[in-house]
Amino acid sequence: MNPSEATPEPTVFRTVNRSVRQEAITGLLFVLPAFIGFVLFYLYPAIRGLWISFTDWNMLREPTFVGFENYLQVFQDEKFWNALWITFKYVLLNIPIQTLLGILLAVAMDRVVKSTVIRGLMILPYLLSNVLVALVFLWLLDPSLGIVNAGLQALGLPKQDFFVSTDQALPTVAFVNIWRHAGFTALLFYAGLQSIPRSVYEAAKIDGASENQTFWRITLPLLRPVTVFVAVTSIIGSFQIFDTVAVATNGGPADATKVLVYYIYENGFAFFKMGYATAMSMVLFAILIIFTLLQLKFFRADQSDLA
């Protein structure tokens, strides 16, 4: 055998290696801005936040290392547990209604409403800022001058206190955020509906399945990946509710809407207990990680019903 036929030409390998290196360098250059942003705005603040949680720091002097003292204080703080309980109640009010409403709107967008204008109007509230939405509803639901109470009185119904009632304030905050986010949730479910093969519905129709059976036995199970995504992102977002509370109620009345993030903000920027506030943020982070893992396990996120 001729040696020149047994071994490839070295120049070919050099050309291939040079091309691979150029592609790798080009790829790294594309990724580099995102990586720098991740390090500057996520990784470094997270590591520094973890460090601050072990310190006593009022932002006016250098932090003093106190070990696990802040974490021990968190678990002994009754106001922390009360804020966490209020946050849980808000999540329980917000997530089921928002998810159910999102599915119903998505099915309506897929089966009934074909107008892109109406579909756009459904999603429009999500484009408004949380602060603006809170201000608008604060005026609409004002116990004395709000148009909603004027309408209730015109119908012969009693006036409602909404944001200033200890019983109604938290459900009112949940309603405001459901109104804002339901359209976006519906958009996610609508995208999931478009991914379901029409042949599956045609086969079900040939087998004599009713609309009700098709929804419960085909549509809902095949929307499971979207449901997992919606559940994970919605619960994380609900645990971080802040804007509506800060604008509409300031945590009141009588701490009825003082959710955990607002309590963290209050300790950090009103009482200047930044180390303690950061320790509570780390506990909230751990809670969200646990909830996310449980949801992924419960909904079998790594499995597909279309496979």
PyMOL commands that set and color helices and strands:
alter all, ss='L'
color gray80, all
select helices_A, chain A and resi 3-6+10-52+69-76+78-111+116-127+130-140+147-154+162-164+169-194+198-206+211-222+224-239+243-248+260-270+274-298
alter helices_A, ss='H'
color red, helices_A
select strands_A, chain A and resi 55-56+64-65
alter strands_A, ss='S'
color yellow, strands_A
deselect
rebuild
show_as cartoon
